Amino acid sequence: MLRSKTFVKKTRSGGVLKVVREHYLRDDIWCGSEHCDECKQESTVLQGDACMESNLCSFPHYLIPDTNVVLHQIDVLEDPVIRNVIILQTVLQEVRHRSAPVYKRLKDVLHEKEKHFYTFTNEHHRETFIEREPGETANDRNDRAIRVAAKWYSRHLKTSEAEGLRVVLLSNDVGNKQKAEESGLLAYKCEEYIKSLIANPELVDRLALSSDDKNEITSSKVLFPEHLPLSRIQAGIKSGSFLQGTFRTSRDNYLEATVFVQGEGEDGTEVLIQGLQNLNRAVHQDVVAVQLLPKDQWVAPSSYVLQDEGEAKDDNAEEEEEEDKMSKVSATEAARKPTGKVVGIIKRSWRPFCGMLNISHIKESTRHLFTPADRRVPRIRIETRQAATLAGQRIMVAIDGWPKHSRYPNGHFVRSLGCAGDKDTEQEVLLLEHDVPHQAFSQAVLSFLPKMPWAITSEDMVRRENLLHLTVCSVDPPGCTDIDDALHCRELDNGNLEVGVHIADVSHFIRPGNALDKEAASRGTTVYLCGKRIDMVPELLSSNLCSLRSNVDRMAFSCIWEMNHDAKILKTRFTKSVINSKASLTYAEAQMRIDDTAMIDDITKSLRGLNKLAKILKRRRIEKGALTLSSLEVRFHIDSETHDPIDLQTKELMETNSMVEEFMLLANVSVAQKIYDEFPDCAMLRKHPAPPPSNYDILLKAAKSKEVEIHTDSAKALADSLDIAKVNGFPYFNTLLRILATRCMMQAVYFCSGMDRDFHHYGLASPIYTHFTSPIRRYADIIVHRLLAVAIGADATYPDLMDKHKQSALSTNLNYRHKMSQYAQRASVAFHTQLFFKSRGILNEEGFVLFVRKNAIIVLIPKFGLEGTVFFDAKDKATPNLVFDEAGPTLTIEKHTFRIFDKVKVTISLDDSNIQHQKIRMALIDPVIPGVSVVAPDVEPHAKKPKLDNRQNRLP
């Protein structure tokens, strides 16, 4: 059957366009039941013995959930207990339009064979398709379509041999449920059906709270202002009375947040939000509407460190009012920031959160507080009957809502991850919390890998330049198996030097648009944890066929320069090639060869030539204004049997580190210019924006405290200032200053050249830059390889590569994945640091004050690369108040004043009293402050990169 619908619509140019939509109906769409003989099915999904022990349904049955049940109870539907479910096309389409994350989860469930979920295309079945009636809303039409499809299944299964088999409609919509029952359908609310399951009472904990349930567990007193409806928010944004932005909770103060309001280009405004009332139930990363307060109510960011810990706060919010006053401190006019309040939520960014349960002290209570691992997320009130079982476990909880009467949002239990403190569990938590895709590669992805045994064919050799004769070698960190790059240097007959950077040709194996390519694009980057690597591409490629290992022929993409002995580039060419690395060296091994005058083999000669040129290139970059900043990195030495860290030390950089870095930078700049010249509208580039002047405030104050002047007018001015910044008798001063300067920098980002004309890379002082040199571990590099291959005629283009809008959207995902991978790496280092100190007892170490707060100092321990917050709390009321001077900044306690870069001595030990937030505790030894206790609730490794199996993240 063919149905058609004709309508007209107005085009952007003002014309009228006639649109005819054809809708095909069929009568040969299968029902999916294994008991059905009417449908001539090649395969079935729904089981014939669909039995679930239920007080309501003692007979075999299939479930048909409506759209709202799928949207709100996806955690229940994902449970292995729930099987034999019919997902109607109507429901699938609605879910797709209303929630992309739930839609993806539903599609994953549909692909699990053991779940027996079946998609029935009711919108194309002759007997289940319905037209929308006059005056009927789209929602009512879809509800009716669901009831019609359920009714058809009931009749259809009765005529088959499925004796006693019935369908059960699950709907929490009272009206929809009532109409279903009136038409003779068996219909239940999702909650009542789940509660009827005899063998699985724990499934009740996974139910998202309904509106009725939310009202039951809140007080009658209104604690928060009402959120404005979306219509008023949109009108307010249009008129300029409201601003829209992303809500970002402070890590240090749970009563403070900022809302970033996007402006034109790179410009944007940050609105400060302080106090529970003004935060108004917004959660980290929500898109919110804010209203600016009058200027006389603007405040400065709080210098207090506040954390929401301990027992549940009473819903009368008395304690919050006290902390509110504490967070609002007097400030100079210059220190005050635009301040506002949240008036409505435009888009929630809620996800399942990892954390632990705080069991209620009320006997037999089923209501408990859940504390998320991320301190920026508020504690969540849940109901569970498994509290005793879940105690001491890492669990996942989802937020269902946050009523205006409740101090905390309400949520439900999703699943348990394992025992807190267990290495595998903690690793799973940090991957989930940082949204790192870490599931095993699917068969669809693996099907696009080369069949083994694999070898380079004669056909491949014809299309590539044969560079097997060159003395190529790689230089990498110890234990590296995913070798992206190799180098060579040789003297030419004309007296000049030929230098080559050879990069793994990953794009040869990953073709555009297939499942392998889509998975790599989604992952965006390889994530390096301590002792574990989460690959962007399957291991067959990352550690074997693409890795430029020694003494095997490998495909490469080569950037080759002809230079004179002063490192001036005379010619540049790019070619697809075949190479054979003569040695896979570590940085230390390469350094030893360079330093050992007795070694005169070809590999060593090549390394010495590269090192000499690299020094010239680096000097020239610095003269142009490139920054040399500082960031301590730590190495863990891991026990081979227990996999626990047995030693922790900061990493020393060698000349060979800089040597490799210089040529990677040069290759990236050369390739960036080439692809931009060829494709000015769709080149994948990388830029580093200049920091706003306010970012340098802390750096300038720190330098001024030691009577050192720093100029920040340009990158070169900053670089020159840092080079001459010295304090007699304080050799570590310059390093500390560079660490602070690093904190002032903006994040480097990928972008599409056709969408932004500001290409400058501030840190490298380069007018153009990209990433070309690490395609095994960065998807951006694969795109750059494809662009370069098209530019030199080595490969064909494809539509998405030339689409600047799709390239821009891809850049956004890559920036997000790159940022989250850095956070995950940092969290992994933090966890392994805790394991290291767990068996070390108490250590005494020297450190330096890095920042000064109103009630705390942040101390850096250079030996271990650790950074800790040391709080000050008066033991009794007789102790004088802490005196904080923001201009310094300084913090005076008794007669001692703390300033940035002061040397202190501390004891370091592991505090595991809170198993969820274990921390390294620091206590001051020198100076001694009488009558004041000091604690350090949070200590983070200053380093971002662990040692094991890691590719050094050497490029900005």
Buried (B, 14 or more C-beta within 10 A) or exposed (E): EEEEEEEEEEEEEEEEEEEEEEEEBEEEBBBBBBBBEEBEBEEBBBBBEBBBEBEEBEEBBBBBBBBBBBBBBBBBBBBEEBBBBBBBBBBBBBBBEEBEEBBEBBBEBBEEEEBBBBBBBBBBBEBBBBEEEEEBEEEBBBBBBBBBBBBBBBEBBEEBEBEEBBBBBBBBBEEBBEBBEEEEBBBBBBBEBBBBBEEBEBBBBBBBBBEEBBEEBBEEEEBBBEBBEEEBBBEBBEEEEBBBBBBBBBBBBBBBBBBEBEEEEBEEBBBBBBBBBBBBBBBBBBBBBBBBBEEEEBBBBBBBBBBBEEEBBEBEBEEBEEBBEBBBBEBEEEBBBBBBBBBBBBEBEBBBBBBBBBBBEEEEEBBBBBBBBBBBBBBBBBBBEBBEEBEEBBBBBBBBBBBBBBBBBBBBBBEBBBEBBBBEBBBBBBBBBBBBBBEEBEEEBBEBBEEEEEEBEEEBEEEBBEBEEBBBBBBBBEEBBBBBBBBBBBEEEEEBBBBBBBBBBBBBBBEBEBBBBBBBBEBBBBBBBBBBBBBBBBBBBBBBBBBBBBEBBBBBBBBBBBBEEEBEEEEBBBBBBBBBBBBBBBBBBBBBBBEEEEBEEBBBBBBBBBBBBBBBBBEBBBEEBBBBBBEBBBBBEBEEEEBBBEEBEBBEEBBBBBBBBBBBBBBBBBBBBBBBEBBEEBBBBBBBBBBEEEBBEBBBBBBBBBEBEBBBEEBBEBBBBBEEBEBEEEEBBBBBBBBBBBBBBBEBBBBBBBBBEEBBBBBBBBEBBBBBBBBBBBBBBBBBBBBBBBBBEBBEBEEBBBBBEBBBEBBEBBBEBBBBBBBBBBBBBBBBBBBBBBEEEEBEBBBBBBBBBBBBBBBBBBBBBBBBBBBBEBEEEEBEEBEBEBEBBBBBBBEBBBBBBBEBBBBBBBBBEEEBBBBBBBBBEEBEBEEBEBBBBBBBBBBBBBBBBBBBBBBB
